[in-house]
Amino acid sequence: DAGITQSPRHKVTETGTPVTLRCHQTENHRYMYWYRQDPGHGLRLIHYSYGVKDTDKGEVSDGYSVSRSKTEDFLLTLESATSSQTSVYFCAISDLAGDYNEQFFGPGTRLTVL
Amino acid sequence: GESVGLHLPTLSVQEGDNSIINCAYSNSASDYFIWYKQESGKGPQFIIDIRSNMDKRQGQRVTVLLNKTVKHLSLQIAATQPGDSAVYFCAENLASGSARQLTFGSGTQLTVLP
């Protein structure tokens, strides 16, 4: 998985609780992304980062926040988890070498909100 | 918004036959396309990419064809093997904001029959 780890790999939580997912990379890539994947949907972008402390929203950012205090870590936080946020979450990294965005994905985190 | 879609959600092929997975895209400004393979319980894995200034690109047992006139992308897998069974996603890449973003199709499930 191209030097990308995600933690936890599985989590079950209750509605209304805060949840933080972690993505860690050892590739020193500049760009990091959080996606969610749901049945019948492709991957949808939640947030991305283009450098330390530089982040921006994606297609489905409502209810999520992110932080990146160092190059290797990108955190995704669900402020108050809802059942609609039950999903599989993938982190991806990219170096944009040559300006083409080949992204490499982590193994995913399966989150269940009861 | 514009999106990437797939013609067929499922495809079954006999082992040893060739597979063709199709993808339609609607954003004429997209200039880079990627095919990913996703096995059950894993993150998407890069297979092959193609830039919009190309019509065809070949890899090991895989070929991607791009028809910009009809905005169509296909992935051909030669001599399909059981290990090729997976979900295949196409993604288009459009320069946007501070980072190029990928838009994914919903995926095609390829099943290889013995």
Boltz contact constraints between the chains, C-beta under 6 A:
constraints:
  - contact:
      token1: [A, 31]
      token2: [B, 99]
      max_distance: 6.0
  - contact:
      token1: [A, 41]
      token2: [B, 106]
      max_distance: 6.0
  - contact:
      token1: [A, 42]
      token2: [B, 89]
      max_distance: 6.0
  - contact:
      token1: [A, 42]
      token2: [B, 104]
      max_distance: 6.0
  - contact:
      token1: [A, 42]
      token2: [B, 105]
      max_distance: 6.0
  - contact:
      token1: [A, 42]
      token2: [B, 106]
      max_distance: 6.0
  - contact:
      token1: [A, 43]
      token2: [B, 104]
      max_distance: 6.0
  - contact:
      token1: [A, 48]
      token2: [B, 99]
      max_distance: 6.0
  - contact:
      token1: [A, 50]
      token2: [B, 98]
      max_distance: 6.0
  - contact:
      token1: [A, 50]
      token2: [B, 99]
      max_distance: 6.0
  - contact:
      token1: [A, 56]
      token2: [B, 97]
      max_distance: 6.0
  - contact:
      token1: [A, 56]
      token2: [B, 98]
      max_distance: 6.0
  - contact:
      token1: [A, 90]
      token2: [B, 43]
      max_distance: 6.0
  - contact:
      token1: [A, 100]
      token2: [B, 32]
      max_distance: 6.0
  - contact:
      token1: [A, 101]
      token2: [B, 93]
      max_distance: 6.0
  - contact:
      token1: [A, 101]
      token2: [B, 100]
      max_distance: 6.0
  - contact:
      token1: [A, 105]
      token2: [B, 43]
      max_distance: 6.0
  - contact:
      token1: [A, 105]
      token2: [B, 44]
      max_distance: 6.0
  - contact:
      token1: [A, 106]
      token2: [B, 43]
      max_distance: 6.0
  - contact:
      token1: [A, 107]
      token2: [B, 43]
      max_distance: 6.0
  - contact:
      token1: [A, 108]
      token2: [B, 43]
      max_distance: 6.0
